[in-house]
């Protein structure tokens, strides 16, 4: 079954992290990504831009109307997401718990219930 593992954050949280610690944090994340790509359980890992870059797109009278986003006004926003393919919910939970910073911030885990086949 496939899962989305989501991490939330905000600019204040990222800015509070010491600049000299970022290279080690990024290396730890890349090691996590490589480990689970090799097992075939990590399909993709995606870091998102700051919330200031998000846009909302609606269709009004058949045309797109774009406004600044994100959709929800919250303190924290979706910062990264990972697409996992695991044999069981327990395995997805193990991988989520193995993510760097999972001992500091929770990782939100969502089962994917519907998927459009590739090429459809």
TORTOR-20752 format. One record per residue: chain; x, y, z of N, C-alpha, C in turn; residue in one letter; residue number from 1. Coordinates in steps of 0.1 Angstrom, whole numbers, m for minus. Layout:
<"A", <X, Y, Z>, <X, Y, Z>, <X, Y, Z>, "A", NUM> ...
This chain:
<"A", <8, m12, 0>, <0, 0, 0>, <9, 12, 0>, "X", 1> <"A", <4, 23, m6>, <12, 35, m7>, <7, 45, 4>, "X", 2> <"A", <17, 53, 8>, <14, 63, 19>, <21, 76, 16>, "X", 3> <"A", <15, 87, 21>, <22, 100, 20>, <26, 103, 35>, "X", 4> <"A", <39, 106, 37>, <44, 110, 49>, <47, 125, 48>, "X", 5> <"A", <41, 133, 57>, <42, 148, 56>, <49, 154, 68>, "X", 6> <"A", <57, 164, 65>, <64, 172, 75>, <59, 186, 74>, "X", 7> <"A", <56, 192, 85>, <52, 206, 86>, <63, 215, 92>, "X", 8> <"A", <62, 228, 88>, <72, 237, 94>, <68, 251, 90>, "X", 9> <"A", <77, 261, 93>, <75, 275, 89>, <88, 281, 89>, "X", 10> <"A", <89, 294, 84>, <102, 301, 82>, <108, 303, 96>, "X", 11> <"A", <100, 306, 106>, <106, 309, 119>, <113, 296, 124>, "X", 12> <"A", <107, 285, 122>, <114, 272, 126>, <127, 270, 119>, "X", 13> <"A", <127, 272, 106>, <139, 270, 98>, <150, 280, 102>, "X", 14> <"A", <146, 292, 104>, <155, 303, 108>, <161, 300, 121>, "X", 15> <"A", <154, 294, 130>, <160, 291, 144>, <170, 280, 144>, "X", 16> <"A", <171, 273, 133>, <181, 262, 132>, <194, 268, 128>, "X", 17> <"A", <205, 266, 136>, <218, 272, 133>, <223, 269, 119>, "X", 18> <"A", <228, 279, 112>, <232, 278, 98>, <243, 267, 97>, "X", 19> <"A", <252, 266, 106>, <263, 256, 105>, <258, 242, 107>, "X", 20> <"A", <245, 240, 112>, <240, 226, 114>, <233, 221, 101>, "X", 21> <"A", <230, 230, 91>, <222, 226, 79>, <229, 215, 71>, "X", 22> <"A", <242, 217, 68>, <249, 206, 60>, <247, 192, 66>, "X", 23> <"A", <249, 191, 79>, <247, 178, 86>, <233, 173, 85>, "X", 24> <"A", <223, 182, 87>, <209, 178, 86>, <205, 174, 72>, "X", 25> <"A", <210, 181, 62>, <207, 177, 48>, <214, 163, 45>, "X", 26> <"A", <226, 161, 50>, <233, 148, 47>, <225, 137, 54>, "X", 27> <"A", <220, 139, 66>, <212, 129, 73>, <199, 126, 65>, "X", 28> <"A", <193, 136, 60>, <181, 134, 52>, <184, 127, 39>, "X", 29> <"A", <195, 130, 32>, <198, 123, 20>, <202, 109, 23>, "X", 30> <"A", <208, 106, 34>, <211, 92, 38>, <198, 84, 40>, "X", 31> <"A", <188, 90, 47>, <175, 84, 48>, <169, 81, 35>, "X", 32> <"A", <169, 91, 26>, <163, 90, 13>, <170, 78, 5>, "X", 33> <"A", <183, 78, 5>, <190, 67, m2>, <187, 53, 4>, "X", 34> <"A", <187, 52, 17>, <184, 40, 24>, <171, 34, 19>, "X", 35> <"A", <160, 42, 18>, <147, 37, 15>, <144, 37, 0>, "X", 36> <"A", <152, 44, m8>, <151, 42, m22>, <157, 29, m26>, "X", 37> <"A", <168, 25, m19>, <174, 12, m22>, <164, 0, m19>, "X", 38> <"A", <156, 2, m8>, <147, m9, m5>, <135, m9, m14>, "X", 39> <"A", <133, 2, m22>, <121, 3, m31>, <109, 9, m24>, "X", 40> <"A", <111, 12, m11>, <99, 17, m3>, <97, 32, m4>, "X", 41> <"A", <108, 40, m8>, <106, 54, m10>, <105, 57, m25>, "X", 42> <"A", <93, 61, m29>, <91, 64, m43>, <96, 78, m47>, "X", 43> <"A", <94, 87, m38>, <98, 101, m40>, <98, 109, m27>, "X", 44> <"A", <107, 119, m27>, <108, 128, m16>, <108, 142, m22>, "X", 45> <"A", <99, 151, m16>, <97, 164, m22>, <97, 175, m12>, "X", 46> <"A", <106, 184, m13>, <107, 196, m4>, <100, 207, m11>, "X", 47> <"A", <91, 214, m4>, <83, 224, m10>, <88, 238, m7>, "X", 48> <"A", <85, 247, m15>, <89, 261, m14>, <82, 267, m1>, "X", 49> <"A", <86, 279, 3>, <80, 286, 14>, <65, 289, 10>, "X", 50> <"A", <57, 290, 21>, <43, 292, 19>, <40, 305, 11>, "X", 51> <"A", <49, 315, 11>, <47, 327, 4>, <47, 324, m11>, "X", 52> <"A", <52, 313, m16>, <52, 310, m30>, <40, 302, m34>, "X", 53> <"A", <32, 297, m25>, <20, 289, m28>, <10, 298, m35>, "X", 54> <"A", <2, 291, m44>, <m9, 298, m51>, <m22, 290, m50>, "X", 55> <"A", <m33, 297, m50>, <m46, 290, m51>, <m51, 293, m65>, "X", 56> <"A", <m56, 282, m71>, <m61, 283, m85>, <m76, 278, m84>, "X", 57> <"A", <m84, 287, m89>, <m99, 283, m90>, <m103, 285, m105>, "X", 58> <"A", <m113, 279, m109>, <m119, 281, m122>, <m131, 289, m120>, "X", 59> <"A", <m132, 301, m127>, <m143, 310, m127>, <m147, 312, m141>, "X", 60> <"A", <m159, 308, m144>, <m165, 310, m158>, <m155, 303, m168>, "X", 61> <"A", <m149, 292, m165>, <m141, 284, m174>, <m126, 289, m174>, "X", 62> <"A", <m123, 299, m167>, <m109, 304, m168>, <m102, 303, m154>, "X", 63> <"A", <m89, 301, m154>, <m82, 300, m141>, <m81, 314, m135>, "X", 64> <"A", <m84, 314, m122>, <m82, 326, m114>, <m72, 323, m103>, "X", 65> <"A", <m61, 330, m102>, <m50, 326, m93>, <m48, 337, m83>, "X", 66> <"A", <m48, 333, m70>, <m45, 342, m59>, <m34, 336, m50>, "X", 67> <"A", <m28, 344, m42>, <m18, 340, m33>, <m23, 330, m23>, "X", 68> <"A", <m15, 320, m20>, <m19, 309, m11>, <m11, 310, 2>, "X", 69> <"A", <m11, 300, 10>, <m17, 287, 9>, <m32, 287, 12>, "X", 70> <"A", <m38, 276, 11>, <m53, 275, 13>, <m56, 279, 27>, "X", 71> <"A", <m49, 273, 37>, <m52, 276, 51>, <m43, 286, 56>, "X", 72> <"A", <m48, 295, 65>, <m39, 304, 72>, <m36, 298, 85>, "X", 73> <"A", <m24, 292, 86>, <m19, 285, 97>, <m5, 289, 101>, "X", 74> <"A", <m1, 286, 113>, <12, 289, 118>, <22, 280, 110>, "X", 75> <"A", <19, 268, 108>, <28, 259, 101>, <21, 254, 88>, "X", 76> <"A", <29, 250, 79>, <24, 246, 66>, <32, 234, 61>, "X", 77> <"A", <26, 227, 51>, <33, 215, 45>, <46, 219, 39>, "X", 78> <"A", <57, 213, 45>, <70, 217, 40>, <76, 206, 31>, "X", 79> <"A", <74, 194, 34>, <79, 183, 26>, <69, 171, 26>, "X", 80> <"A", <70, 163, 16>, <62, 151, 16>, <70, 140, 9>, "X", 81> <"A", <67, 128, 13>, <74, 116, 9>, <63, 106, 4>, "X", 82> <"A", <66, 99, m7>, <57, 89, m12>, <63, 76, m9>, "X", 83> <"A", <56, 68, m1>, <61, 55, 3>, <53, 44, m3>, "X", 84> <"A", <59, 32, m5>, <52, 20, m9>, <56, 9, 0>, "X", 85> <"A", <47, 5, 10>, <51, m4, 20>, <42, m16, 21>, "X", 86> <"A", <47, m27, 26>, <39, m39, 27>, <28, m39, 38>, "X", 87> <"A", <30, m30, 48>, <20, m29, 59>, <20, m15, 65>, "X", 88> <"A", <9, m12, 72>, <9, 1, 79>, <20, 2, 89>, "X", 89> <"A", <23, m10, 96>, <34, m10, 106>, <47, m6, 99>, "X", 90> <"A", <50, m11, 87>, <63, m8, 81>, <63, 7, 77>, "X", 91> <"A", <52, 13, 73>, <51, 27, 70>, <54, 35, 82>, "X", 92> <"A", <49, 31, 93>, <51, 37, 106>, <66, 37, 110>, "X", 93> <"A", <72, 25, 108>, <86, 24, 111>, <95, 34, 103>, "X", 94> <"A", <92, 35, 90>, <99, 44, 81>, <97, 58, 86>, "X", 95> <"A", <84, 62, 88>, <81, 75, 93>, <89, 79, 106>, "X", 96> <"A", <90, 69, 115>, <97, 71, 127>, <112, 72, 125>, "X", 97> <"A", <117, 67, 114>, <131, 67, 111>, <135, 80, 105>, "X", 98> <"A", <126, 89, 101>, <129, 101, 95>, <137, 110, 104>, "X", 99> <"A", <147, 117, 98>, <154, 127, 107>, <144, 137, 113>, "X", 100> <"A", <146, 140, 125>, <138, 150, 132>, <125, 144, 137>, "X", 101> <"A", <122, 131, 135>, <109, 125, 140>, <109, 125, 155>, "X", 102> <"A", <121, 126, 161>, <121, 126, 176>, <118, 140, 181>, "X", 103> <"A", <118, 150, 172>, <115, 164, 176>, <101, 168, 171>, "X", 104> <"A", <98, 165, 159>, <85, 169, 153>, <78, 156, 147>, "X", 105> <"A", <65, 156, 148>, <57, 144, 143>, <58, 144, 128>, "X", 106> <"A", <56, 132, 122>, <55, 130, 108>, <40, 125, 106>, "X", 107> <"A", <33, 132, 97>, <19, 128, 95>, <19, 118, 84>, "X", 108> <"A", <12, 107, 86>, <12, 95, 77>, <m2, 93, 72>, "X", 109> <"A", <m4, 94, 59>, <m17, 92, 53>, <m17, 80, 43>, "X", 110> <"A", <m26, 70, 45>, <m27, 60, 35>, <m33, 66, 22>, "X", 111> <"A", <m28, 61, 11>, <m34, 65, m2>, <m44, 55, m6>, "X", 112> <"A", <m57, 59, m7>, <m68, 50, m10>, <m70, 48, m25>, "X", 113> <"A", <m68, 58, m33>, <m71, 58, m47>, <m59, 63, m55>, "X", 114> <"A", <m56, 56, m66>, <m45, 60, m74>, <m49, 58, m89>, "X", 115> <"A", <m46, 69, m97>, <m49, 68, m111>, <m37, 60, m117>, "X", 116> <"A", <m39, 50, m125>, <m28, 43, m131>, <m20, 52, m140>, "X", 117> <"A", <m7, 49, m141>, <2, 57, m149>, <m3, 56, m164>, "X", 118> <"A", <m2, 67, m171>, <m6, 67, m185>, <m21, 68, m187>, "X", 119> <"A", <m29, 68, m176>, <m44, 69, m178>, <m48, 83, m180>, "X", 120> 
